Amino acid sequence: MRPAGPAAVSSKGVWVFAEQRNGVLKSVSLELAGLGRRLADQLGVPLTAVLLGEVVEELASEIISCGADRVLVAEHPLLKEYQPEVYAKVLADLVVSQRPEILLIGSTSLGRDFAPRLAIHLRTGLMADCMDIQIDHAQRTVIGIKPVASSDLLASIVCPRHRPQIVTVRPRVLPPPVQDLSRKGEVERITVELQMSEARTRLLTSFKEASASNNLEEATVVVAAGQGVACREDLALVEELAGSLGAALGGTRPVVDAGLLPESVQIGQSGKTVRPRLYIACGVHGAAFHVVGMRDSDIIVAINDDPHAPIFQVATLGIVGDLREVVPLLTEKLKEVLGR
């Protein structure tokens, strides 16, 4: 069994796990670098990023430009594709040897699988799926902020006794980092010795899902279908609106539960977080667990036949009306203006 996590008094430094896929950094890694820079400055410590892969060292400069002082690069053929046990072992060994006090990981599908395994390895706590982070300077303690299920309340979570304090943060809830391409940092190559026997799983093949969900979190325009979309005919109207704008299509939990949309495009507390320039909510009631996943959109247009629907409280522009009448008119006008 791995020894208990290091005591708080002997731990120092903020770390960010820089997730990459196929040699491309996930945007949340850069968002976390910006957050990590803020936390490191508040605590007066350096910011370190950890990069795992096969041929990934060239990505280090991008992380440094977003705030990292140092990037630890571990390259090995077994790190090319994500393998839970291997990734957890490599990062856990680095943490035990260098003892950071805070470790930030993106709450992606990989991060949600990886972070709990890592916490078990290190016998420390995990503040999962946070929307924001604050610092208790007196205790040098991270306060993870996340919404409480099915309510408008926010919970504050702490890990007071064990280190590192591991926090997973949702993509797109943080502002994009300000990159400084002239910024300099240290790149340190880490030698790792791994055997195939250390991986319990083996990747046989991979494929890319053929749907808009791949781009949902990165989309600049999102059209969402809510519980007012009661059938496939209603959904077709919303899909046509999305098509007229070249937008990504998302939905709320009731639409997903009804089988009209796949779970991969669900937006909200139990789904994805989006931060587009334009968000059009079609028949979206505006429950708290949905709003938490889209409230930071630049412009929110809400279409709902209930003038008292909560979605209007966060909307930039509200249209009270039946989506079956409003959406086709809006689509027709957009096609006329945009020439689509």
C-alpha positions in Angstrom: 0.0 0.0 0.0 1.3 3.5 -0.8 2.0 5.6 2.2 -0.4 8.3 3.4 -0.4 11.6 1.5 2.3 14.1 2.7 1.4 16.4 5.5 0.3 19.9 4.6 3.3 21.6 6.3 5.8 19.8 4.0 3.9 20.3 0.7 4.4 23.3 -1.6 3.5 24.3 -5.1 0.6 24.3 -7.5 0.4 21.6 -10.2 -1.8 21.3 -13.3 -2.3 18.1 -15.2 -2.0 19.1 -18.8 -4.3 16.7 -20.7 -3.6 16.1 -24.3 -5.2 14.0 -27.0 -3.4 12.9 -30.1 -0.7 15.6 -29.5 -3.2 18.4 -29.0 -3.8 20.1 -25.6 -7.3 20.1 -24.3 -8.6 23.6 -23.9 -9.3 22.9 -20.2 -5.6 22.4 -19.7 -4.9 25.9 -20.7 -7.9 27.2 -18.7 -6.4 25.4 -15.6 -3.0 26.9 -16.3 -4.6 30.4 -16.0 -6.3 29.4 -12.8 -3.2 27.7 -11.5 -1.2 30.9 -12.1 -3.7 32.9 -10.1 -3.5 30.4 -7.2 0.3 30.2 -7.3 0.6 33.9 -7.2 -1.7 34.1 -4.2 0.3 31.5 -2.3 3.7 32.7 -3.5 4.7 29.4 -5.1 5.7 28.2 -8.6 3.2 26.7 -11.0 4.2 23.3 -12.5 2.4 21.5 -15.3 2.7 17.8 -15.9 2.5 16.5 -19.5 2.2 12.7 -20.2 2.4 11.2 -23.7 4.7 9.7 -26.3 6.0 12.7 -28.4 4.5 15.7 -26.6 7.4 17.9 -25.4 6.6 20.5 -28.1 3.4 21.3 -26.3 5.3 22.6 -23.2 5.7 26.0 -24.7 2.0 26.5 -25.1 1.4 25.7 -21.4 4.2 28.0 -20.3 2.7 30.8 -22.4 -0.5 30.4 -20.3 1.3 30.7 -16.9 3.4 27.6 -16.1 6.8 28.2 -14.6 7.9 24.6 -15.2 6.7 21.7 -17.3 7.4 18.1 -16.3 7.4 16.0 -19.5 7.1 12.2 -19.2 7.3 10.4 -22.6 6.9 6.7 -23.1 5.1 4.5 -25.7 2.7 3.3 -23.0 1.7 6.9 -22.3 0.6 7.5 -25.9 -3.0 6.5 -25.2 -4.7 7.0 -21.9 -4.4 3.9 -19.7 -5.8 4.5 -16.2 -3.3 2.5 -14.1 -0.3 3.7 -16.0 -1.2 7.4 -15.9 -2.1 7.1 -12.2 1.2 5.4 -11.4 3.4 7.9 -13.2 1.7 11.0 -11.7 1.4 9.5 -8.3 5.2 8.8 -8.2 5.9 12.4 -9.3 3.6 13.7 -6.5 5.2 11.5 -3.8 8.7 12.6 -4.8 8.0 16.4 -5.2 5.0 17.0 -2.9 2.8 19.7 -4.5 0.1 21.1 -2.2 -2.5 21.6 -5.0 -3.2 19.5 -8.1 -5.7 20.7 -10.7 -7.2 18.3 -13.2 -9.8 19.0 -15.9 -13.2 17.4 -15.3 -13.2 15.7 -18.7 -14.1 12.1 -19.3 -10.5 11.3 -18.8 -10.1 13.5 -15.7 -13.3 12.1 -14.1 -11.9 8.6 -14.5 -8.3 9.4 -13.6 -8.6 11.8 -10.6 -10.3 9.3 -8.2 -7.7 6.6 -9.0 -5.0 9.1 -8.3 -6.6 10.2 -5.0 -6.7 6.5 -3.9 -3.1 6.0 -4.8 -2.1 9.1 -2.8 -4.6 8.5 0.1 -5.8 12.0 -0.2 -9.2 13.8 -0.8 -10.8 14.8 -4.1 -12.9 17.9 -4.7 -14.7 16.8 -7.9 -16.4 18.8 -10.7 -15.9 22.2 -9.2 -17.0 25.4 -10.9 -14.6 27.7 -9.1 -11.8 27.7 -6.5 -10.9 30.0 -3.7 -8.1 30.0 -1.2 -8.1 30.1 2.6 -4.8 31.9 3.0 -4.5 31.4 6.7 -4.8 27.6 6.3 -3.3 27.4 2.8 -6.4 25.4 1.9 -8.3 25.2 -1.3 -12.0 25.7 -1.2 -13.8 24.0 -4.1 -17.1 25.6 -5.1 -19.7 23.4 -6.8 -23.5 23.5 -7.2 -25.7 21.3 -5.0 -27.9 18.9 -7.1 -31.3 20.2 -7.9 -31.0 23.5 -6.1 -29.6 27.0 -6.4 -27.2 26.5 -3.5 -23.4 26.3 -3.8 -21.3 23.9 -1.7 -17.8 24.7 -0.4 -15.6 21.6 -0.2 -12.2 21.4 1.6 -9.5 18.8 2.1 -7.9 20.2 5.3 -5.5 17.5 6.4 -4.1 15.6 3.4 -2.0 16.7 0.5 -2.1 17.2 -2.4 -5.5 18.8 -2.5 -6.8 17.4 -5.8 -9.5 19.4 -7.6 -11.2 18.6 -10.9 -12.6 21.6 -12.7 -15.2 21.7 -15.4 -14.2 22.8 -18.9 -15.5 26.2 -20.0 -16.3 27.5 -16.6 -13.1 29.5 -16.5 -12.3 32.4 -18.8 -9.8 31.6 -21.5 -6.2 32.3 -20.4 -4.3 35.3 -21.6 -1.3 33.8 -23.5 2.1 35.5 -23.4 4.1 33.9 -26.2 7.3 35.7 -25.0 7.0 34.0 -21.5 9.9 31.7 -20.6 9.8 28.6 -18.4 11.7 25.4 -17.6 11.1 22.1 -19.3 12.2 19.1 -17.3 12.2 15.6 -18.9 11.2 12.8 -16.6 12.4 9.3 -17.2 9.8 6.6 -16.6 10.2 2.9 -16.6 7.0 1.1 -17.4 6.1 -2.5 -18.3 3.1 -3.7 -20.3 2.1 -5.8 -17.3 1.4 -2.6 -15.3 -1.6 -1.8 -17.6 -4.7 -3.9 -16.8 -6.4 -2.7 -20.0 -5.2 -2.5 -23.6 -6.6 -0.2 -26.3 -7.8 -2.2 -29.3 -9.2 0.5 -31.4 -10.6 4.0 -31.2 -13.2 6.0 -33.2 -14.6 9.5 -33.2 -18.3 9.9 -32.5 -20.0 11.3 -35.6 -22.1 14.0 -33.9 -22.0 17.6 -33.0 -21.3 16.6 -29.4 -17.6 16.5 -30.2 -17.6 20.3 -30.7 -20.3 21.2 -28.1 -17.9 22.5 -25.5 -15.9 24.5 -28.0 -18.8 25.8 -30.1 -19.3 29.6 -30.4 -23.0 29.1 -31.1 -25.2 26.5 -29.3 -28.9 25.8 -29.8 -30.5 23.8 -27.0 -33.7 21.8 -26.9 -35.6 21.8 -23.6 -38.5 20.0 -22.2 -40.9 22.0 -24.4 -39.5 19.9 -27.3 -42.0 17.1 -26.9 -41.5 14.9 -30.0 -39.2 14.3 -32.9 -41.1 16.8 -35.1 -40.4 19.5 -32.5 -36.7 18.5 -32.4 -36.5 18.7 -36.2 -37.5 22.4 -35.9 -34.7 23.0 -33.4 -32.2 21.1 -35.5 -33.0 23.2 -38.6 -32.5 26.3 -36.5 -29.1 25.0 -35.4 -28.2 24.2 -39.0 -29.1 27.7 -40.2 -26.5 29.1 -37.8 -23.9 26.3 -38.1 -24.4 25.8 -34.4 -23.8 22.8 -32.1 -27.0 21.1 -30.9 -27.4 20.4 -27.2 -30.3 19.6 -24.8 -31.5 19.4 -21.3 -31.9 16.3 -19.2 -35.7 15.8 -19.9 -35.0 15.7 -23.7 -32.2 13.2 -23.2 -34.3 11.1 -20.8 -37.0 11.0 -23.4 -34.6 9.5 -25.9 -34.7 12.5 -28.3 -31.1 13.3 -27.9 -28.0 11.3 -26.8 -26.6 11.8 -23.3 -23.4 13.1 -24.9 -25.0 16.4 -25.8 -26.7 17.0 -22.4 -25.9 20.4 -21.0 -25.9 21.1 -17.2 -24.7 19.9 -13.9 -24.7 16.2 -14.9 -23.7 16.9 -18.5 -21.4 19.4 -20.3 -20.6 23.0 -19.6 -20.7 25.4 -22.5 -19.6 29.0 -22.9 -20.6 30.1 -26.4 -20.9 33.6 -27.7 -24.6 32.8 -28.5 -26.9 30.4 -26.7 -30.4 29.9 -28.0 -32.7 28.0 -25.5 -35.7 26.5 -27.2 -38.4 25.4 -24.8 -35.8 25.3 -21.9 -37.5 25.7 -18.6 -34.3 26.9 -16.9 -33.9 24.6 -13.9 -30.8 25.3 -11.8 -29.0 22.1 -12.8 -29.2 23.1 -16.4 -28.4 26.8 -16.0 -25.2 26.0 -14.2 -23.9 24.5 -17.5 -24.6 27.5 -19.7 -25.0 30.6 -17.6 -21.6 32.1 -18.7 -22.7 32.3 -22.3 -22.1 35.8 -23.7 -25.7 36.2 -25.1 -28.6 34.0 -24.1 -31.8 34.0 -26.2 -34.7 32.2 -24.5 -37.8 31.0 -26.3 -40.6 29.7 -24.0 -44.4 29.9 -23.8 -44.3 30.3 -20.0 -43.5 34.0 -19.2 -42.5 32.9 -15.7 -40.0 30.3 -16.7 -36.7 30.7 -14.8 -34.7 30.7 -18.0 -35.8 34.3 -18.5 -34.0 35.4 -15.4 -30.6 34.6 -17.1 -31.6 35.5 -20.6 -30.2 38.5 -22.5 -33.3 38.4 -24.8 -36.5 36.6 -24.1 -39.2 35.6 -26.5 -42.5 34.5 -25.0 -44.2 32.2 -27.4 -44.8 28.6 -28.7 -41.5 27.3 -30.1 -43.4 25.6 -32.9 -44.3 29.0 -34.1 -41.3 31.1 -33.1 -38.5 28.7 -34.1 -39.6 28.3 -37.8 -40.0 32.1 -38.2 -36.5 32.7 -36.7 -35.0 30.0 -38.9 -36.6 31.4 -42.0 -35.3 34.9 -41.2 -31.8 33.7 -40.4 -31.6 31.8 -43.7 -32.7 34.9 -45.5 -30.1 37.1 -43.8 -27.3 34.6 -43.8 -28.1 33.2 -47.3 -28.2 29.6 -46.1 
